[in-house]
Amino acid sequence: MALLFILSKYAWPPILEGLKKREETIRSSIEEAKKTREEMVHLRNQFQKEMTEAQQQIPKLMEDARKKAEEMSNEIRAKAVADIQTERERLRRELDVAKDQALKELWESAAQLATLISAKAIGRSLSEDDHRRLLDESMAEMRRPGNN
């Protein structure tokens, strides 16, 4: 009985105190684990919700990308057509200028040849002024409507 008295007075209070601290530590660890688990479930649900939303946006994003690609293709095509048309017009103008220049040179050569033939036929040479005047008259006559 003396042993029981000594143990109950000196040994049991520290043992009970240690057991209560350990029980409190285990209880708080369990509570913390429950909170962590709930937080993880919440985060997982939130992640799944965001993934579902992202997957639902994929078709819209693909459609937007397709439309933008089509618009860019149309813009590039329109620009190419415009560039080709501009180049055609430039080439036509150059061709018209070259044609006019060739016709002018041809008529000048024809006029010179006619002048030489006429001069030989008449038996005298034309002066430079006569030659220029005849050339201008011939060119003016050729430019009149109906002489092309």
C-alpha positions as CSV (number, residue, x, y, z in Angstrom):
1,M,0.0,0.0,0.0
2,A,2.8,2.4,0.6
3,L,4.0,1.6,-2.9
4,L,0.6,2.4,-4.3
5,F,0.6,5.7,-2.3
6,I,4.1,6.7,-3.6
7,L,3.2,5.7,-7.2
8,S,-0.1,7.6,-7.1
9,K,1.6,10.7,-5.6
10,Y,4.8,10.9,-7.6
11,A,4.6,8.6,-10.7
12,W,1.0,8.7,-11.9
13,P,0.7,12.5,-12.3
14,P,3.7,12.8,-14.7
15,I,2.6,9.6,-16.6
16,L,-1.0,10.9,-16.9
17,E,0.4,14.4,-18.0
18,G,2.5,12.7,-20.7
19,L,-0.4,10.6,-21.9
20,K,-2.7,13.7,-22.0
21,K,-0.1,15.6,-24.1
22,R,0.4,12.6,-26.4
23,E,-3.4,12.3,-26.8
24,E,-3.7,16.0,-27.5
25,T,-0.8,15.8,-30.1
26,I,-2.5,12.8,-31.8
27,R,-5.9,14.6,-31.8
28,S,-4.3,17.8,-33.3
29,S,-2.5,15.7,-35.9
30,I,-5.7,14.0,-36.8
31,E,-7.5,17.4,-37.1
32,E,-4.7,18.8,-39.2
33,A,-4.8,15.7,-41.5
34,K,-8.5,16.1,-41.9
35,K,-8.1,19.8,-42.8
36,T,-5.3,18.9,-45.3
37,R,-7.4,16.2,-46.8
38,E,-10.4,18.5,-47.2
39,E,-8.2,21.1,-48.7
40,M,-6.7,18.6,-51.1
41,V,-10.2,17.4,-52.1
42,H,-11.3,21.0,-52.7
43,L,-8.1,21.7,-54.7
44,R,-8.6,18.6,-56.8
45,N,-12.3,19.5,-57.5
46,Q,-11.2,23.0,-58.5
47,F,-8.5,21.6,-60.7
48,Q,-11.0,19.2,-62.4
49,K,-13.4,22.1,-62.9
50,E,-10.7,24.2,-64.5
51,M,-9.6,21.3,-66.7
52,T,-13.2,20.7,-67.8
53,E,-13.6,24.4,-68.7
54,A,-10.3,24.4,-70.5
55,Q,-11.3,21.3,-72.5
56,Q,-14.6,23.0,-73.4
57,Q,-12.8,26.0,-74.7
58,I,-10.6,24.0,-77.1
59,P,-13.2,23.7,-79.9
60,K,-13.8,27.5,-79.7
61,L,-10.1,28.2,-79.8
62,M,-9.6,25.9,-82.7
63,E,-12.5,27.5,-84.6
64,D,-11.1,31.0,-83.9
65,A,-7.7,29.9,-85.1
66,R,-9.3,28.4,-88.3
67,K,-11.2,31.6,-88.9
68,K,-8.0,33.7,-88.4
69,A,-6.1,31.5,-90.8
70,E,-8.8,31.7,-93.4
71,E,-8.9,35.5,-93.0
72,M,-5.1,35.7,-93.4
73,S,-5.3,33.4,-96.5
74,N,-8.0,35.7,-98.0
75,E,-5.9,38.8,-97.3
76,I,-2.8,37.3,-98.8
77,R,-4.8,36.1,-101.9
78,A,-6.4,39.6,-102.3
79,K,-3.0,41.3,-102.0
80,A,-1.5,38.9,-104.5
81,V,-4.3,39.6,-106.9
82,A,-3.9,43.3,-106.5
83,D,-0.1,43.1,-106.9
84,I,-0.6,41.0,-110.1
85,Q,-3.1,43.5,-111.4
86,T,-0.8,46.4,-110.7
87,E,2.1,44.7,-112.4
88,R,-0.1,43.9,-115.4
89,E,-1.1,47.6,-115.7
90,R,2.5,48.7,-115.4
91,L,3.6,46.2,-118.1
92,R,0.8,47.4,-120.4
93,R,1.9,51.0,-119.9
94,E,5.5,50.0,-120.7
95,L,4.3,48.0,-123.7
96,D,2.2,51.0,-124.9
97,V,5.2,53.3,-124.5
98,A,7.5,50.9,-126.3
99,K,4.9,50.4,-129.1
100,D,4.5,54.2,-129.5
101,Q,8.3,54.6,-129.5
102,A,8.7,51.8,-132.1
103,L,6.0,53.4,-134.3
104,K,7.6,56.8,-134.0
105,E,11.0,55.4,-134.9
106,L,9.4,53.5,-137.8
107,W,7.6,56.6,-139.1
108,E,10.7,58.7,-138.7
109,S,12.7,56.1,-140.7
110,A,9.9,55.9,-143.3
111,A,9.8,59.7,-143.5
112,Q,13.6,59.9,-143.9
113,L,13.4,57.2,-146.6
114,A,10.5,59.0,-148.3
115,T,12.5,62.3,-148.1
116,L,15.5,60.7,-149.7
117,I,13.4,59.1,-152.4
118,S,11.6,62.4,-153.0
119,A,14.9,64.3,-153.0
120,K,16.3,62.0,-155.6
121,A,13.1,62.1,-157.6
122,I,13.0,65.9,-157.5
123,G,16.7,66.2,-158.0
124,R,17.6,68.3,-155.0
125,S,18.2,67.9,-151.4
126,L,15.8,69.0,-148.7
127,S,17.0,71.2,-145.9
128,E,16.9,70.1,-142.3
129,D,13.9,72.4,-141.7
130,D,12.1,71.0,-144.7
131,H,12.7,67.5,-143.4
132,R,11.5,68.4,-139.9
133,R,8.3,70.1,-141.3
134,L,7.5,67.1,-143.5
135,L,8.1,64.7,-140.6
136,D,5.8,66.7,-138.3
137,E,3.1,66.9,-141.0
138,S,3.3,63.1,-141.5
139,M,3.1,62.4,-137.8
140,A,0.1,64.7,-137.3
141,E,-1.7,63.1,-140.3
142,M,-1.0,59.6,-138.8
143,R,-2.5,60.6,-135.4
144,R,-5.7,61.7,-136.9
145,P,-8.6,59.3,-136.2
146,G,-9.1,56.8,-138.9
147,N,-5.5,56.6,-140.0
148,N,-4.4,53.8,-137.7
